[in-house]
Amino acid sequence: MTSNSEPAVETAGLVRSFGSTRAVDGLDLWVPRGTVFGVLGPNGAGKTTTIRVLSTLIRPDSGLARVLGKDVVADADACVPG
């Protein structure tokens, strides 16, 4: 059982690059459970890349990413319902 004080989404130093382009560069994020969180920014800010990492569609190059306490790389199957 998990505590309500644990975040729904957590990243620390998240990095994802495509060739020489760093789409996500050291993102630190902490979203509390039971909240609504929006991701805003200009084109090319890394919004879609971040969501794709968090939904296990792509792997991060480095850093930590957890969804409901599950690591998106080590526990990828547990992160996605179904």
C-alpha positions as CSV (number, residue, x, y, z in Angstrom):
1,M,0.0,0.0,0.0
2,T,1.3,3.5,-0.9
3,S,1.0,6.6,1.1
4,N,-0.9,9.6,-0.1
5,S,2.2,11.7,0.5
6,E,3.9,9.9,-2.4
7,P,3.6,11.8,-5.7
8,A,1.6,10.7,-8.7
9,V,4.4,11.7,-11.0
10,E,8.0,12.3,-10.1
11,T,11.1,13.1,-12.2
12,A,14.6,14.0,-11.2
13,G,17.2,15.0,-13.7
14,L,15.2,13.6,-16.6
15,V,17.1,13.8,-19.9
16,R,16.1,12.7,-23.4
17,S,18.0,13.5,-26.6
18,F,17.4,12.9,-30.3
19,G,20.8,13.1,-31.9
20,S,22.4,16.4,-30.9
21,T,19.1,17.9,-29.8
22,R,18.3,17.7,-26.1
23,A,14.5,17.6,-26.0
24,V,14.3,17.3,-22.2
25,D,17.3,18.6,-20.2
26,G,17.4,17.8,-16.5
27,L,13.7,18.0,-15.7
28,D,12.7,17.9,-12.0
29,L,9.0,17.4,-11.5
30,W,6.8,16.5,-8.5
31,V,3.0,16.2,-9.0
32,P,1.0,15.3,-5.9
33,R,-1.7,12.6,-6.1
34,G,-5.2,13.8,-6.5
35,T,-4.3,17.0,-8.4
36,V,-4.8,18.2,-12.0
37,F,-1.5,19.2,-13.6
38,G,-1.1,21.0,-17.0
39,V,2.0,21.0,-19.1
40,L,2.5,24.3,-20.9
41,G,5.3,25.7,-23.0
42,P,6.3,26.8,-26.4
43,N,6.9,24.5,-29.4
44,G,10.1,22.5,-28.8
45,A,10.0,22.8,-25.0
46,G,9.9,19.0,-24.5
47,K,6.3,18.6,-23.4
48,T,5.4,15.7,-25.7
49,T,8.8,14.0,-25.1
50,T,8.2,14.2,-21.4
51,I,4.7,12.7,-21.7
52,R,6.1,9.9,-24.0
53,V,8.7,9.0,-21.4
54,L,6.2,9.0,-18.5
55,S,3.8,6.8,-20.6
56,T,6.7,4.4,-21.4
57,L,6.6,5.0,-25.1
58,I,10.2,6.0,-25.2
59,R,13.0,5.5,-22.7
60,P,14.9,8.4,-21.0
61,D,18.6,8.8,-21.6
62,S,19.2,9.4,-17.9
63,G,17.5,10.6,-14.8
64,L,14.6,9.2,-12.8
65,A,11.0,9.0,-13.8
66,R,8.2,7.4,-11.7
67,V,4.5,7.1,-12.1
68,L,2.5,6.1,-9.0
69,G,5.8,5.0,-7.5
70,K,6.8,2.7,-10.4
71,D,10.0,3.4,-12.4
72,V,9.1,3.9,-16.0
73,V,12.1,1.9,-17.2
74,A,12.4,-0.9,-14.6
75,D,8.7,-1.3,-14.0
76,A,7.4,-0.2,-17.4
77,D,4.7,-2.9,-17.6
78,A,3.3,-1.8,-14.2
79,C,3.1,1.9,-15.3
80,V,0.6,1.3,-18.1
81,P,-2.9,-0.1,-17.3
82,G,-4.2,-2.9,-19.4
